[in-house]
Amino acid sequence: MTVTQHTYARRGVLRLGTRRSLMATTQSQMVADRLTALTGATVELVGVTTFGDVTKAQLSQLGGTGVFVSALRDKLIDGEIDFAVHSLKDLPTTPDPRVVIAAVPPRDDPRDALVGPGELAGLAAGARVGTGSPRRVAQLRALRPDLEYVPIRGNADTRIGKIASGELHAVVLASAGLTRIGREAEIAEVFEPDAMLPAPGQGALAVECRAGDDELIELLGALDDPRTRAAVTAERTVLAALEAGCSAPVGAFAADAGHILNLTAAVVALDGTRSVRKSTAGDLSAAMDLGRDLAAAMIAEGAGTLMGERIH
Ligand SMILES: NCc1[nH]cc(CCC(=O)O)c1CC(=O)O
């Protein structure tokens, strides 16, 4: 560590590129502070305005497909920034050979949360619940088929604002995101994974830098939590093996107990009436095999057909 720090100091201040949203700057600052505490490195946040941030309406539609991610990657490759922090669940499962995930820090709360006047079970029939995610809508419909699910876009503040304006009764968002923007006090219910399976990688971050930037890869490695990395690897391998995108109604969550991963994944029909849900367990070191095998078992039980239905 000392050696790395010493060599790296020749480059001076490390530039951490971040989108300008509150959630992005908060999680980037968390990572910067942790890196400084662990290694003594000096980190400067560099705000990056992405295409998505400029064209708001279209952006939110593209948000899940990696536009933010590619904008930051382009800045990395151009050498304008040295590293970047992404929400892991927003990363496409196809690797980009130009970059490496140098660290996956310890995960925050992976669960989904409801912001509203009370728990889901207590909402009046017909209540309007906002969420833009097919995974959440499908699982919410299974719990409360009698509510109205309204597709919403925009950042978390905008979404929560629709409750105060009377447009919606409640919204469902990631607990980790709500906490990062300081809105955790407004959470009325946190869903356990058996009721609502989180998105693969939810609550975790990815710290990325240029492939071949070996000194920095080693320095950033101080932030890595191998257990979180194994868990999200298993989850994302399910997603990749199902050939599902980030907008598919697919949930996956791996809980680690010692050196064992307990992996559960589900594909849910959009109307919430049917699902293929399977669990498996195995060693942390076999995370990728676990994910691949579970996806194969799900496909054998019709997961592909369920996902295909959303096209019609
Ligand atoms: N797609 C947007 C996004 N990307 C990451 C988070 C939340 C934080 C996280 O999962 O790490 C969110 C918002 C949400 O789903 O409520």
The ligand as an SDF file (V2000), in Angstrom:
LIG
                    3D

 16 16  0  0  0  0  0  0  0  0999 V2000
  -31.7440    3.4060  -12.3020 N   0  0  0  0  0  0  0  0  0  0  0  0
  -31.5770    4.5100  -11.4070 C   0  0  0  0  0  0  0  0  0  0  0  0
  -30.8930    4.1070  -10.1500 C   0  0  0  0  0  0  0  0  0  0  0  0
  -29.6630    3.5900  -10.1660 N   0  0  0  0  0  0  0  0  0  0  0  0
  -29.3190    3.2810   -8.8780 C   0  0  0  0  0  0  0  0  0  0  0  0
  -30.3700    3.6510   -8.0490 C   0  0  0  0  0  0  0  0  0  0  0  0
  -30.4510    3.4790   -6.6050 C   0  0  0  0  0  0  0  0  0  0  0  0
  -29.2020    3.1560   -5.8610 C   0  0  0  0  0  0  0  0  0  0  0  0
  -28.6640    1.7710   -6.0790 C   0  0  0  0  0  0  0  0  0  0  0  0
  -29.3960    0.8350   -6.4320 O   0  0  0  0  0  0  0  0  0  0  0  0
  -27.4610    1.6040   -5.8830 O   0  0  0  0  0  0  0  0  0  0  0  0
  -31.3700    4.1990   -8.8540 C   0  0  0  0  0  0  0  0  0  0  0  0
  -32.6730    4.7450   -8.4210 C   0  0  0  0  0  0  0  0  0  0  0  0
  -33.6690    3.7120   -7.9590 C   0  0  0  0  0  0  0  0  0  0  0  0
  -33.7080    2.5910   -8.4830 O   0  0  0  0  0  0  0  0  0  0  0  0
  -34.4660    4.0200   -7.0670 O   0  0  0  0  0  0  0  0  0  0  0  0
  1  2  1  0
  2  3  1  0
  3  4  1  0
  3 12  2  0
  4  5  1  0
  5  6  2  0
  6  7  1  0
  6 12  1  0
  7  8  1  0
  8  9  1  0
  9 10  2  0
  9 11  1  0
 12 13  1  0
 13 14  1  0
 14 15  2  0
 14 16  1  0
M  END
$$$$
